[in-house]
Amino acid sequence: MFRQLITCTAMAATLGLSFSAAAQGPATDYPNKPVRLIVPFPPGGGTDILSRVISNKLTEVSHWTVVPDNRAGAGGTIGITEAVKAAPTGYDMVMGQKDNVVLGPYLYKNLPWNPTKDLTPVAHVAYTPIVIATAANSPYKTLADVVAAARKAPAKITYGSPGNGTSIHLAGVMLEKAAGIQLTHVPYKGSNPAMMDALAGNVDLLVSSVPSAIGQIKSGKLRAIAVTSAARSTSLPDVPTLAESGLKGFNVSTWYGLFMPRGTPAPVVNKVNAEVNKLLAMPEVREAIQTQGAEPQAMSVEAFDKFFQADFKANKAIVEASGAKIE
């Protein structure tokens, strides 16, 4: 009888430990090994710099080991594919952005994943206004100048973008629609060649992310005439928004956020979200992001998921209207 009592007590203690561990959940000791942050673009670009700001601070402040892993190609969709294939343990995440997780599925045929089904939104990090700019010697000094000239000569004014079907190209499409004008889109293979042709006067307008153009704007070689976001850019506080320039309600920007494979435990997702949001409240992190021309913006997991789902749904019609496709 005494031996049975000891056995029962031992079993109860074991069960108690098991229940306690289960109650604590999978995030209790997370992370207990290095976390891979997949960066879907090459080193040195805006996505890479932003990813390293977050990974470095998670290592420095949160004492996690976060290792950036650049997996570039196919407009960022190769890196997303890598994340989708990873085990949903929380040890693989990816810096997604509007171009690859919202627009990519509508542009590329036969992608092996659906972002709304195969990815879990974890933490919104920042958004980047898009800027409309001209060469410093251009006759177009304001949006009103562009609109007036375009109405007199439809399709005569050209604008360069970093590529067909990018969020920046689609911002140009939406600008045309909102202003009731017709421009001619000139796609380039990246932001830099588009900017070089704008500086040379080979295209009338440059439509670009703020990080890509801010150096030439600050130097005076490019004239920024408007930004597409609802609020003015912290990096370009003197440049009006399109809404302030007469296109009421216009609000378009690209954004960046962390995703994990679908099925990653909710406690892990919530823990990463809390740590990233804590970083985004730190003045030095905000300054580092704003220096790149982006705007830090924290969201809860639920808010980011809602935002992502709505943006994905809304952009289907925009991509279809643009006629953009990437083979």
Disulfide bonds with the S-S distance in Angstrom:
none
